[in-house]
Amino acid sequence: MESLQNLDLDGLNLSTEVLLTFAMTYGPRIIGFVLTLVLGLWLAGFAGRIVKGVLNKGKVDPSLGSFLSSLLSILLKVLVYITALGVLGIEMTSFIAILGAAGLAIGLALSGTLQNFAGGVMILFFKYFKVGDFIEAQGYMGSVREIQIFVTILTTADNKTIILPNGPLATGSLTNFSAQPTRRVDWTFGIAYGDDVDKAYGVLRRLIAEDERIMQDPEPFMAVSALADSSVNIVVRAWVNAADFWPVHFKMNEMVYKTFDKEGLNFPFPQRDIHVYQMGPPDA
């Protein structure tokens, strides 16, 4: 019985000694690892926010500022993880070798993500668009709110958020409605056969002259574009500032509708003539 008690005490002393040795050897490393990780990640996020604020206050393009702050945040976080593992006692040479092999495997698995990163670099380098531009791409239309490392965020006209990957965005078809300072507005107005075309021209010229947002240079253009089934179609083309495109487009439609009616110019409805032929009784 006494020998069993001595054995238990010896085992307990051994376990305590092992724990104390482990705590003295690895305790500081574990504490250093945790502190490095927590403090480092906080500093990385703080530095990213500081850089973004400085870039936004400076004369740096908002698109480039958002991209750089996002890239800096990721690089700092990677550096924090590597430093924390070094504090834990992991050999950096072997870790870097393992990291390289893992990076190759991850790179092959995440080829789409790397493509999106390359797309983000191309967008910023070639300046396909910038923050605030109104674009159409990948079947979506909206204002560019933010250009990040891997994705671009759009806000649609009805306030939806659209997230598009940068890879297809950089290599696919894209329309930038804000790239040029001016845009051309096209209208087609139909008048009835028999109405005075010259009178319609005069009314349209007057309405164009009354709207100061419509440019007179280049001179507005109008002509008969088609003799349609039920109407004589007049095409009108005028140039405006890009920001005035839709307001001018809608306002001109409204004014033409109100003014044509007062001037005796008619908007024809589609018509179809039906001819009925009387057939005699069949021969007996």
Backbone bond lengths (Angstrom), bond angles and torsions (degrees), N, CA, C in turn:
res aa  C-N    CA-C-N  psi(-1)  N-CA   C-N-CA  omega(-1)  CA-C   N-CA-C  phi
1 M - - - 1.469 - - 1.519 110.13 -
2 E 1.345 114.24 -44.59 1.464 119.46 -179.58 1.528 110.60 -65.44
3 S 1.348 114.48 -35.92 1.469 118.14 179.19 1.520 111.50 -66.96
4 L 1.349 117.16 -36.37 1.469 120.52 177.59 1.517 110.97 -64.95
5 Q 1.338 115.65 -40.38 1.465 118.95 178.97 1.523 110.33 -64.56
6 N 1.343 115.05 -41.51 1.464 118.10 178.20 1.528 111.25 -62.67
7 L 1.372 115.49 -38.39 1.463 120.43 179.11 1.516 111.34 -64.10
8 D 1.350 116.19 -42.51 1.472 120.22 178.81 1.516 110.97 -63.51
9 L 1.341 115.49 -41.66 1.466 118.90 -179.66 1.525 111.00 -65.93
10 D 1.342 114.68 -39.55 1.467 117.98 178.61 1.532 111.00 -63.70
11 G 1.371 115.18 -41.31 1.468 119.15 178.95 1.515 111.89 -65.18
12 L 1.331 115.11 -39.60 1.463 119.40 179.47 1.520 110.85 -65.97
13 N 1.347 114.31 -42.92 1.462 118.22 178.62 1.523 111.23 -62.50
14 L 1.353 115.39 -38.73 1.457 119.69 179.33 1.526 111.20 -65.14
15 S 1.349 116.09 -43.86 1.464 120.24 179.26 1.520 110.97 -63.04
16 T 1.326 115.14 -42.72 1.467 119.31 179.15 1.519 110.64 -63.16
17 E 1.323 115.40 -40.45 1.465 119.73 179.93 1.529 111.15 -64.83
18 V 1.350 115.37 -41.02 1.471 119.65 178.60 1.525 110.73 -63.63
19 L 1.339 115.30 -44.11 1.461 119.30 179.90 1.520 111.44 -63.66
20 L 1.340 115.85 -41.96 1.459 119.15 179.37 1.529 111.11 -64.70
21 T 1.333 114.71 -41.05 1.466 118.69 178.55 1.529 110.99 -63.29
22 F 1.339 115.37 -43.68 1.470 120.15 179.07 1.531 110.83 -62.78
23 A 1.359 114.61 -43.35 1.465 118.92 -178.57 1.516 111.11 -65.04
24 M 1.345 116.13 -40.91 1.458 119.31 -179.10 1.525 111.59 -70.59
25 T 1.341 116.01 -32.20 1.462 119.68 -177.66 1.527 112.03 -81.51
26 Y 1.331 115.79 -48.76 1.465 119.85 -172.85 1.527 114.14 -104.95
27 G 1.348 117.00 -14.50 1.459 119.22 -178.40 1.514 113.38 -56.21
28 P 1.343 117.83 -52.39 1.466 118.77 178.84 1.526 112.81 -59.15
29 R 1.349 115.89 -36.33 1.468 118.94 179.52 1.526 111.25 -65.72
30 I 1.349 115.50 -43.63 1.471 119.41 -179.56 1.522 110.51 -64.53
31 I 1.349 115.21 -43.56 1.466 118.63 178.36 1.532 110.25 -63.12
32 G 1.341 115.81 -42.98 1.465 119.47 177.83 1.515 112.36 -62.80
33 F 1.352 116.38 -38.56 1.465 121.13 178.48 1.523 110.94 -61.61
34 V 1.341 115.77 -48.41 1.469 120.18 -178.53 1.524 110.89 -64.00
35 L 1.347 116.15 -45.96 1.465 119.66 -179.31 1.528 111.44 -63.87
36 T 1.333 115.91 -42.67 1.467 119.67 178.83 1.520 111.06 -61.66
37 L 1.340 115.79 -42.14 1.459 120.45 -178.34 1.528 111.14 -65.75
38 V 1.339 116.01 -49.43 1.471 119.90 -177.21 1.525 110.92 -65.27
39 L 1.338 115.70 -50.86 1.463 119.74 -177.66 1.527 111.52 -67.06
40 G 1.337 116.10 -39.98 1.461 119.80 -179.04 1.515 112.81 -64.39
41 L 1.345 117.18 -44.15 1.462 120.02 179.46 1.524 111.18 -65.21
42 W 1.331 115.81 -37.01 1.466 118.57 177.71 1.524 110.66 -65.31
43 L 1.340 116.27 -43.89 1.463 120.17 179.29 1.526 111.47 -65.43
44 A 1.341 116.92 -36.63 1.467 120.29 178.37 1.523 110.78 -62.83
45 G 1.338 116.27 -45.93 1.461 119.49 177.51 1.512 112.15 -64.63
46 F 1.336 116.47 -40.00 1.465 121.07 179.60 1.529 110.50 -64.88
47 A 1.335 116.46 -43.69 1.466 120.43 179.30 1.520 111.22 -63.17
48 G 1.345 116.52 -39.82 1.463 119.92 177.81 1.514 111.95 -61.20
49 R 1.339 116.05 -41.81 1.469 119.46 179.36 1.528 111.47 -68.15
50 I 1.337 116.43 -39.03 1.467 120.18 179.07 1.528 110.63 -63.30
51 V 1.333 116.03 -47.18 1.468 120.22 -179.46 1.525 110.59 -61.86
52 K 1.328 117.01 -42.66 1.462 120.24 179.38 1.524 110.99 -62.26
53 G 1.347 116.47 -41.17 1.459 119.62 178.74 1.513 112.12 -65.24
54 V 1.346 116.75 -41.85 1.468 120.46 179.39 1.520 111.01 -64.42
55 L 1.332 116.52 -43.22 1.462 120.33 179.84 1.522 111.25 -65.53
56 N 1.335 116.92 -38.47 1.463 119.90 179.55 1.520 111.60 -66.79
57 K 1.351 116.61 -34.92 1.461 119.73 179.71 1.527 111.83 -76.90
58 G 1.322 116.66 -24.83 1.454 120.62 179.42 1.515 111.92 -82.23
59 K 1.325 115.03 -164.66 1.459 121.06 -177.91 1.523 111.66 -97.62
60 V 1.324 116.16 19.68 1.466 120.43 179.29 1.520 109.54 -77.63
61 D 1.324 116.36 138.50 1.460 121.12 177.69 1.528 109.70 -55.82
62 P 1.343 118.55 132.28 1.473 120.68 -179.12 1.523 113.19 -55.56
63 S 1.339 116.77 -35.33 1.466 120.03 179.10 1.524 110.52 -63.06
64 L 1.335 116.41 -46.50 1.460 121.03 -179.96 1.522 110.76 -67.44
65 G 1.333 117.25 -38.39 1.459 120.82 179.24 1.511 112.49 -61.78
66 S 1.323 117.01 -44.91 1.462 121.37 178.84 1.524 111.03 -63.54
67 F 1.334 115.84 -41.89 1.468 120.67 -179.11 1.528 110.77 -65.10
68 L 1.337 117.29 -46.87 1.464 121.18 -177.03 1.524 112.08 -65.97
69 S 1.335 117.09 -41.40 1.466 119.54 179.68 1.523 111.25 -65.42
70 S 1.334 117.03 -38.13 1.465 120.83 177.30 1.525 110.80 -66.24
71 L 1.339 116.76 -43.04 1.468 121.00 178.97 1.526 110.94 -64.59
72 L 1.341 117.15 -43.29 1.463 120.97 179.54 1.522 111.42 -61.69
73 S 1.319 117.04 -41.39 1.462 120.96 -179.86 1.525 111.26 -61.07
74 I 1.326 117.07 -43.12 1.473 120.68 -179.88 1.531 110.72 -66.82
75 L 1.336 117.72 -44.22 1.464 120.78 -179.72 1.529 111.33 -63.01
76 L 1.327 117.03 -40.99 1.461 120.25 178.96 1.527 111.51 -65.01
77 K 1.331 117.17 -38.94 1.461 120.14 179.02 1.531 111.17 -65.92
78 V 1.333 116.68 -39.43 1.468 119.65 176.21 1.526 110.05 -62.49
79 L 1.331 116.80 -42.99 1.463 121.00 178.59 1.530 111.39 -62.33
80 V 1.327 116.98 -38.57 1.469 121.18 178.43 1.524 110.57 -62.42
81 Y 1.339 117.14 -45.45 1.470 120.27 -179.90 1.535 111.00 -62.74
82 I 1.329 116.95 -42.07 1.467 119.70 179.52 1.528 110.58 -64.46
83 T 1.340 116.41 -43.28 1.467 120.51 179.10 1.525 111.27 -63.25
84 A 1.334 116.73 -42.85 1.468 120.83 -179.75 1.519 111.11 -62.69
85 L 1.324 117.36 -39.79 1.469 120.06 177.88 1.523 110.93 -66.64
86 G 1.342 116.91 -34.34 1.459 120.30 175.92 1.515 111.79 -65.34
87 V 1.330 117.10 -40.48 1.465 121.35 176.57 1.521 110.54 -62.62
88 L 1.327 116.96 -33.96 1.460 121.21 -179.75 1.521 111.95 -70.51
89 G 1.337 116.86 -15.97 1.458 120.23 176.46 1.508 114.32 106.32
90 I 1.318 117.83 6.51 1.464 120.71 179.06 1.523 108.67 -77.13
91 E 1.324 116.69 130.56 1.452 121.51 179.68 1.528 110.00 -64.37
92 M 1.326 116.04 127.64 1.455 119.95 -175.68 1.526 112.61 -70.48
93 T 1.350 116.70 -31.80 1.466 118.33 -178.64 1.522 110.97 -64.14
94 S 1.333 115.29 -48.52 1.467 118.54 178.74 1.519 110.73 -68.50
95 F 1.331 115.50 -35.61 1.466 118.57 179.80 1.525 110.91 -65.21
96 I 1.347 115.80 -41.21 1.467 119.19 -179.86 1.524 110.39 -65.71
97 A 1.353 116.69 -37.48 1.465 119.52 177.41 1.522 110.79 -63.36
98 I 1.338 115.32 -45.02 1.470 119.22 177.70 1.522 110.31 -63.84
99 L 1.339 115.14 -40.84 1.463 119.80 -179.95 1.523 111.56 -63.48
100 G 1.350 115.57 -36.86 1.458 118.99 178.46 1.516 111.95 -65.16
101 A 1.351 116.05 -44.56 1.465 119.56 178.24 1.520 110.93 -64.54
102 A 1.338 115.33 -42.90 1.468 118.64 178.44 1.521 110.77 -65.37
103 G 1.340 115.60 -36.65 1.461 119.20 179.27 1.514 112.04 -63.33
104 L 1.349 116.13 -38.57 1.460 119.47 177.77 1.521 110.98 -63.84
105 A 1.343 115.89 -45.33 1.468 119.70 179.52 1.524 111.04 -64.25
106 I 1.324 115.17 -43.50 1.470 118.50 179.73 1.523 110.50 -66.80
107 G 1.341 115.70 -37.08 1.461 119.20 179.11 1.517 112.30 -61.34
108 L 1.343 115.56 -41.50 1.462 118.94 177.30 1.520 111.10 -66.43
109 A 1.339 115.82 -37.88 1.470 119.33 -179.38 1.524 111.75 -73.10
110 L 1.323 115.13 -30.56 1.472 119.28 -176.44 1.522 111.32 -110.02
111 S 1.318 116.27 38.84 1.461 119.45 -179.20 1.524 111.49 -59.62
112 G 1.330 116.25 -34.41 1.465 119.52 177.52 1.514 111.87 -64.61
113 T 1.335 116.61 -38.82 1.464 120.61 178.52 1.523 110.82 -65.71
114 L 1.340 116.90 -42.17 1.459 120.28 177.28 1.521 110.69 -64.38
115 Q 1.330 116.52 -35.92 1.459 120.27 176.36 1.524 110.43 -63.39
116 N 1.333 116.05 -38.79 1.464 119.41 178.55 1.528 111.35 -66.66
117 F 1.342 116.28 -36.62 1.466 119.76 176.60 1.525 110.46 -63.56
118 A 1.341 115.60 -46.64 1.465 119.53 178.16 1.527 110.82 -61.64
119 G 1.339 116.10 -37.57 1.464 119.87 177.48 1.512 112.01 -62.85
120 G 1.347 116.74 -39.66 1.462 119.93 177.67 1.517 111.90 -62.78
121 V 1.345 116.51 -40.94 1.468 120.47 177.41 1.528 110.27 -63.11
122 M 1.331 117.09 -43.21 1.467 120.78 179.61 1.524 111.56 -62.93
123 I 1.332 116.86 -41.43 1.466 120.33 -179.57 1.521 110.45 -60.51
124 L 1.334 116.78 -43.05 1.461 120.12 -179.02 1.525 111.96 -73.84
125 F 1.331 116.92 -36.26 1.464 120.31 -177.42 1.520 111.54 -72.38
126 F 1.319 116.80 -46.42 1.463 120.46 -177.47 1.526 112.92 -89.18
127 K 1.348 116.62 -7.56 1.471 122.09 176.38 1.532 111.82 54.80
128 Y 1.339 116.07 51.71 1.459 119.81 175.36 1.526 110.74 -60.64
129 F 1.314 116.27 -36.11 1.463 122.31 176.71 1.517 108.02 -160.18
130 K 1.317 116.21 169.78 1.465 121.46 179.15 1.517 108.80 -137.44
131 V 1.329 115.59 171.95 1.460 120.48 178.27 1.532 109.44 -59.98
132 G 1.329 116.01 131.52 1.457 121.42 -179.08 1.514 113.71 101.41
133 D 1.342 118.46 -18.45 1.468 121.17 178.53 1.526 110.51 -71.83
134 F 1.329 114.96 150.02 1.470 121.24 175.50 1.523 107.28 -102.26
135 I 1.343 116.34 118.48 1.460 120.40 -173.84 1.526 110.70 -128.03
136 E 1.324 114.36 164.08 1.465 122.49 171.38 1.522 107.77 -127.90
137 A 1.336 117.28 123.27 1.459 121.68 -178.74 1.518 109.56 -159.55
138 Q 1.325 115.73 147.01 1.468 121.89 176.84 1.531 112.10 54.58
139 G 1.335 116.64 30.24 1.459 120.38 178.28 1.518 114.30 83.16
140 Y 1.326 118.41 9.42 1.467 121.83 -178.91 1.524 109.86 -125.96
141 M 1.345 114.95 151.95 1.458 121.82 175.74 1.530 108.58 -127.69
142 G 1.329 116.37 140.87 1.461 119.28 177.84 1.514 111.82 174.67
143 S 1.333 115.42 173.01 1.463 122.07 176.78 1.528 109.13 -87.18
144 V 1.321 116.12 136.81 1.465 120.97 -179.93 1.526 108.66 -72.10
145 R 1.327 116.15 116.93 1.464 121.04 -179.94 1.526 111.95 -94.38
146 E 1.336 116.12 -36.13 1.466 119.15 -176.75 1.521 109.68 -159.81
147 I 1.338 115.93 140.40 1.465 122.12 174.30 1.523 107.29 -113.19
148 Q 1.330 116.79 109.20 1.457 121.88 -179.70 1.528 109.83 -100.90
149 I 1.335 115.85 -176.43 1.464 119.80 -176.47 1.524 111.56 -63.16
150 F 1.313 116.76 -44.85 1.461 120.69 -173.98 1.527 113.51 -107.40
151 V 1.306 119.00 -23.59 1.466 121.37 -174.45 1.524 110.36 -136.37
152 T 1.334 114.27 161.04 1.467 122.34 171.41 1.523 107.70 -118.86
153 I 1.321 116.74 135.09 1.463 122.41 -176.29 1.522 109.35 -106.03
154 L 1.336 115.68 125.97 1.464 122.39 178.10 1.521 110.00 -109.99
155 T 1.325 115.73 153.10 1.459 122.54 169.66 1.523 107.44 -118.11
156 T 1.330 117.09 120.51 1.457 121.14 -177.10 1.524 110.70 -77.39
157 A 1.337 115.62 171.18 1.462 120.58 -178.99 1.522 111.96 -63.43
158 D 1.342 117.66 -27.66 1.469 120.69 177.66 1.530 111.53 -98.99
159 N 1.358 115.97 23.59 1.469 123.71 170.68 1.526 113.90 67.88
160 K 1.321 117.17 34.25 1.459 121.07 170.35 1.527 108.84 -93.24
161 T 1.329 115.92 152.59 1.460 121.67 177.22 1.525 109.29 -101.80
162 I 1.324 116.35 123.57 1.461 122.52 179.78 1.528 108.00 -115.95
163 I 1.338 117.00 128.89 1.461 122.30 178.82 1.528 108.35 -111.30
164 L 1.333 116.10 117.40 1.462 121.63 -177.31 1.526 109.95 -115.04
165 P 1.338 118.97 132.58 1.468 121.16 175.96 1.523 110.70 -66.35
166 N 1.331 116.33 141.97 1.464 120.58 -174.28 1.521 113.51 -70.92
167 G 1.355 117.68 -28.05 1.459 119.78 -178.10 1.518 112.82 -58.76
168 P 1.346 118.16 -63.28 1.467 119.60 177.59 1.526 112.69 -61.16
169 L 1.328 117.00 -29.49 1.463 120.62 -179.09 1.526 111.06 -66.51
170 A 1.342 116.68 -35.95 1.463 120.81 -178.13 1.518 112.60 -81.07
171 T 1.332 117.49 -26.84 1.466 120.66 -174.98 1.523 113.47 -105.16
172 G 1.334 117.60 -13.73 1.461 120.59 -178.45 1.522 112.31 -93.53
173 S 1.327 115.12 -179.00 1.463 121.18 178.36 1.525 109.83 -72.07
174 L 1.328 115.35 141.48 1.460 120.65 -176.69 1.523 109.11 -148.31
175 T 1.321 116.61 136.91 1.461 122.22 175.09 1.518 108.96 -114.88
176 N 1.336 115.93 123.23 1.466 121.52 178.14 1.530 108.01 -107.03
177 F 1.338 115.76 106.76 1.458 120.29 -177.68 1.526 112.46 -77.89
178 S 1.329 116.97 -10.34 1.468 120.80 -177.26 1.524 112.61 -106.60
179 A 1.325 117.61 2.86 1.463 120.14 -175.04 1.522 112.02 -67.32
180 Q 1.335 117.52 -33.31 1.460 122.17 -179.36 1.526 109.82 -106.84
181 P 1.338 117.29 147.90 1.477 119.28 -178.58 1.518 113.66 -71.31
182 T 1.334 117.61 -21.93 1.466 120.54 -178.50 1.523 110.36 -126.32
183 R 1.341 115.25 157.84 1.463 121.75 175.96 1.520 109.43 -138.99
184 R 1.325 115.63 155.23 1.462 120.69 178.33 1.520 109.35 -98.34
185 V 1.334 115.19 132.66 1.463 121.37 176.78 1.526 107.83 -100.94
186 D 1.324 116.97 130.62 1.466 122.45 178.56 1.523 109.90 -114.70
187 W 1.336 115.66 132.33 1.466 121.30 173.38 1.522 108.76 -126.17
188 T 1.310 116.06 154.15 1.465 122.01 169.72 1.519 107.88 -130.35
189 F 1.341 116.23 118.62 1.464 122.27 179.94 1.523 108.80 -116.19
190 G 1.330 115.83 131.79 1.462 120.72 179.58 1.521 111.30 -102.87
191 I 1.334 116.62 134.75 1.469 121.69 173.20 1.525 108.18 -119.25
192 A 1.319 115.10 161.45 1.469 119.77 -175.68 1.527 110.71 -74.02
193 Y 1.321 115.86 151.80 1.462 120.40 170.86 1.524 108.22 -61.27
194 G 1.324 116.55 132.49 1.460 121.28 -176.59 1.511 113.05 101.76
195 D 1.352 118.42 -20.06 1.462 120.78 174.91 1.528 109.94 -72.77
196 D 1.341 115.84 155.44 1.462 122.27 -177.16 1.533 109.62 -80.26
197 V 1.330 116.56 112.44 1.460 120.92 -179.08 1.524 111.13 -64.73
198 D 1.353 117.26 -41.48 1.462 120.09 -179.68 1.526 111.19 -63.07
199 K 1.317 116.68 -36.02 1.462 120.12 177.07 1.532 110.11 -64.97
200 A 1.322 116.25 -40.36 1.467 119.92 177.41 1.526 110.59 -63.13
201 Y 1.348 116.76 -40.73 1.462 119.93 176.05 1.528 110.92 -58.39
202 G 1.320 116.19 -44.66 1.463 120.41 -178.49 1.522 112.08 -62.06
203 V 1.326 116.45 -43.06 1.470 120.16 178.81 1.531 110.29 -63.17
204 L 1.306 116.73 -43.53 1.466 120.36 -179.02 1.528 111.45 -65.19
205 R 1.348 117.02 -41.08 1.471 119.83 178.26 1.525 110.73 -63.01
206 R 1.324 116.75 -39.03 1.468 120.25 179.68 1.532 110.87 -65.36
207 L 1.320 116.56 -43.67 1.467 120.00 179.51 1.528 111.30 -64.35
208 I 1.319 116.45 -38.05 1.469 119.96 178.15 1.524 110.60 -65.83
209 A 1.335 116.84 -43.01 1.467 120.69 -179.20 1.526 111.77 -64.95
210 E 1.330 117.21 -30.81 1.466 120.65 -178.10 1.530 112.93 -75.47
211 D 1.314 117.76 -17.87 1.471 121.17 -179.93 1.528 108.86 -97.77
212 E 1.327 116.87 107.57 1.460 121.81 -175.96 1.527 112.81 -67.07
213 R 1.318 118.19 -16.39 1.459 120.59 -179.54 1.518 112.25 -76.21
214 I 1.345 116.71 -18.18 1.467 120.79 -179.66 1.522 108.85 -86.10
215 M 1.317 116.67 126.63 1.466 122.08 -177.86 1.527 110.60 -74.79
216 Q 1.327 115.32 144.28 1.462 121.00 175.12 1.524 111.64 -96.30
217 D 1.316 116.36 -8.56 1.460 121.64 175.63 1.532 108.12 -137.64
218 P 1.320 118.10 109.95 1.462 129.72 5.16 1.535 112.16 -64.99
219 E 1.317 115.41 149.06 1.462 121.22 -177.22 1.531 110.67 -67.32
220 P 1.334 117.31 135.36 1.473 119.70 175.93 1.528 111.12 -56.88
221 F 1.323 115.13 146.05 1.466 121.35 -176.66 1.517 109.31 -117.52
222 M 1.340 115.81 140.83 1.469 119.98 173.32 1.517 109.19 -147.82
223 A 1.330 115.44 146.54 1.465 121.63 -179.05 1.518 108.51 -165.62
224 V 1.342 115.28 162.07 1.462 120.28 174.05 1.525 107.29 -75.77
225 S 1.314 116.22 115.98 1.464 120.45 -175.33 1.519 112.90 -91.53
226 A 1.335 117.29 -25.97 1.466 119.18 -177.36 1.517 110.14 -163.70
227 L 1.324 114.86 146.59 1.469 121.90 169.05 1.524 105.71 -100.48
228 A 1.311 115.25 91.24 1.459 120.92 -172.82 1.523 110.83 -81.38
229 D 1.334 115.44 178.80 1.462 120.33 -177.21 1.520 112.15 -59.67
230 S 1.344 116.97 -39.28 1.462 119.56 -174.11 1.519 113.28 -123.10
231 S 1.327 118.46 -1.95 1.462 119.62 -174.36 1.517 111.58 -150.86
232 V 1.337 114.02 159.59 1.461 121.95 169.45 1.533 105.94 -97.88
233 N 1.318 117.01 113.71 1.466 121.30 -173.55 1.526 111.18 -91.69
234 I 1.322 115.41 127.21 1.462 122.37 178.34 1.529 108.13 -110.01
235 V 1.335 116.41 123.63 1.459 120.72 177.06 1.526 108.71 -95.16
236 V 1.326 115.67 137.53 1.467 122.37 178.19 1.525 107.66 -125.65
237 R 1.340 116.07 131.99 1.459 121.28 179.18 1.520 109.14 -130.83
238 A 1.336 116.31 128.13 1.462 121.14 -179.08 1.523 109.32 -144.15
239 W 1.334 115.44 154.92 1.460 121.41 -177.34 1.524 110.74 -104.68
240 V 1.332 115.37 140.54 1.467 122.12 179.35 1.530 108.60 -140.31
241 N 1.334 116.08 166.78 1.464 119.54 170.09 1.526 109.14 -63.84
242 A 1.329 116.06 146.25 1.467 120.18 -175.21 1.526 112.09 -55.24
243 A 1.330 117.25 -37.15 1.469 120.21 -178.45 1.524 112.45 -69.93
244 D 1.343 117.32 -19.71 1.473 121.09 -177.62 1.522 112.92 -95.01
245 F 1.324 118.18 2.82 1.463 120.59 -171.60 1.526 112.35 -55.41
246 W 1.328 117.15 -60.22 1.465 119.47 -175.65 1.528 113.21 -70.29
247 P 1.350 119.96 -41.15 1.472 118.09 176.61 1.521 113.04 -57.72
248 V 1.327 117.48 -42.24 1.470 120.50 179.28 1.524 110.43 -68.44
249 H 1.319 116.70 -41.34 1.468 120.76 -179.67 1.530 111.11 -57.95
250 F 1.320 116.81 -49.29 1.470 120.68 -177.87 1.528 111.71 -69.37
251 K 1.334 116.42 -40.45 1.467 119.59 -177.66 1.522 111.26 -65.61
252 M 1.316 117.94 -40.46 1.466 120.59 179.56 1.527 110.89 -65.03
253 N 1.319 117.92 -40.32 1.466 119.86 175.94 1.527 111.05 -57.55
254 E 1.318 116.16 -43.95 1.467 120.66 -179.84 1.522 111.52 -64.65
255 M 1.331 116.95 -45.88 1.469 120.58 -176.53 1.523 111.53 -68.11
256 V 1.325 117.61 -37.67 1.472 120.06 178.08 1.518 110.27 -64.43
257 Y 1.314 117.03 -41.97 1.469 119.76 179.46 1.527 110.84 -61.15
258 K 1.334 117.16 -44.70 1.463 120.44 -178.49 1.529 111.92 -69.82
259 T 1.335 116.76 -40.57 1.467 120.59 -172.15 1.520 112.24 -79.71
260 F 1.320 119.00 -40.27 1.464 120.52 179.35 1.527 110.84 -57.00
261 D 1.310 116.43 -41.23 1.467 119.78 -179.12 1.525 110.76 -63.07
262 K 1.343 117.30 -41.78 1.468 120.84 179.22 1.525 111.85 -67.56
263 E 1.322 116.86 -31.81 1.467 121.15 -177.34 1.523 112.68 -88.20
264 G 1.312 117.65 3.90 1.458 120.46 178.04 1.514 114.14 77.75
265 L 1.315 116.80 20.23 1.464 121.19 176.14 1.525 108.05 -97.75
266 N 1.300 116.11 130.02 1.464 120.99 -170.01 1.534 111.62 -103.79
267 F 1.330 113.63 141.92 1.462 120.07 170.85 1.524 107.54 -93.12
268 P 1.315 118.63 110.42 1.470 120.01 -175.07 1.525 112.00 -75.44
269 F 1.317 114.42 150.51 1.461 120.98 172.70 1.526 108.31 -95.80
270 P 1.305 118.03 150.45 1.470 119.59 175.07 1.529 110.43 -57.42
271 Q 1.316 115.79 134.54 1.466 120.87 -178.02 1.524 109.63 -124.75
272 R 1.314 113.89 151.85 1.459 119.67 176.38 1.523 108.03 -140.49
273 D 1.321 115.81 125.12 1.466 121.05 177.99 1.522 109.44 -89.42
274 I 1.340 115.30 133.32 1.463 121.61 178.18 1.525 108.02 -117.04
275 H 1.289 117.10 121.57 1.463 122.55 179.57 1.532 108.75 -104.70
276 V 1.336 115.28 127.68 1.463 121.43 -179.88 1.525 107.83 -109.49
277 Y 1.294 117.50 122.62 1.458 122.76 -179.68 1.528 109.11 -105.79
278 Q 1.340 115.08 129.74 1.461 120.18 177.95 1.525 109.04 -83.88
279 M 1.291 114.75 125.05 1.460 120.31 -179.83 1.528 108.96 -103.29
280 G 1.306 115.96 138.03 1.463 119.97 176.70 1.517 111.17 -74.66
281 P 1.345 116.56 168.69 1.472 119.13 178.53 1.522 110.48 -64.31
282 P 1.283 117.29 145.46 1.471 119.64 179.70 1.528 110.97 -62.65
283 D 1.307 114.73 148.09 1.474 119.58 178.20 1.525 110.04 -62.82
284 A 1.337 113.76 139.70 1.470 118.77 -179.94 1.523 109.83 -71.01
